[in-house]
Amino acid sequence: MTIRRTSLWIPFHGGALLVAVILFALTIAVRAQGTLYVANPGGGTIDAITPSGSISTFATNFGYIDFLARDSSGNIYASLATSNAIEKYSATGTDLGAFASGLNTPQGLAFYSSSDLFVVNSGSNSVLKITSGGTTSTFVSGLNFPVSIAVNSQGNIFVGSFSSNTITVYDLAGTLLETITSGLSGPGQLAFDSAGNLYVANQLGQCV
């Protein structure tokens, strides 16, 4: 596995988009059918950016948006740390209501397969697993202010912990496989490209 820390390329159909990550910008971008969905924390919206660069508002009337994830049906999930909930939206932007509530500062979101949503529960220093039926269980605990999560093509779970400057790697059973520390400074958003390279938003280093 290669970790990239210079720039973040997210492939589109027919091209690529260079995404700049700014200090403490915890926004997430999710690609679906050539469209990039971007959480706009300060504006309380989710914006949709087409491959041609057209920007429109996908959903609005949020509080502070932290992270996004997309399921296999095209539904968009938004973590709202200030309300301790995850909101679900259809592929067309219709508000489908709260997918999960009563959480503890939820932040990073990532799907594995078509059903299991992994949620970084920052306030409890843990990662939760929520099934499509809404069953919630603790996947891992005892972390140090985790904020982000990503799943690679082998099903390994990568969790970025801001305070400890680490990325911990787990298998689907929750067994710790590896701890990555080199070059990290306040790791935020994590993302994999199609070649398996991991991109890390190094927030305190103001770089990717």
WOCORBEL-V950468 format. One line per field, one symbol per residue. ss: DSSP state (@ for helix, = for strand, . for the rest). phi: phi as a letter, one per 20 degrees, with the letter a starting at -180 (. if undefined). burial: I if it has 16 or more other ideal C-beta (glycine too) atoms within 10 Angstrom, else O. A space follows every 50 residues. Layout:
ss = ???
phi = ???
burial = ???
//
This chain:
ss = ..==...=====..=====.........====..======....=====. ....=====.......====.....=====....=====.....====== .....=======...======@@@.=====.....=====.....===== =.....=====....=====.....=====......======.....=== ==....=.
phi = .dddcdbdddfdfnrbcededdgmeefcdceblndddcfdgfemcdddde genfdbeebbmeeeedccbcefenfddcedffdlbcedcffenffenfeb bmeclfcfcbecmecedecfdgfdlbcdddffenfdbeebbmeclfcbbb cefeneddcedffelccddcefenffdacdcfmebmfdgdbdefenfddc feffelbd
burial = OOOOIOOIOOOIOOOOOOIOIOOOIIIIIIIOOOIIIIIIIOOOIIIIIO IOOOOOOIIOOIOOIIIIIIIOOOIIIIIIIOOIIIIIIOOOOOOOOOII OOIOIIIIIIIOOOOIIIIIIIOIIIIIIIOOOOOOOOIIOOIOIIIIII IIOOOIIIIIIIOIIIIIIIOIOOOOOOOIOOOIOIIIIIIIOOOOOIII IIIOIOII
//
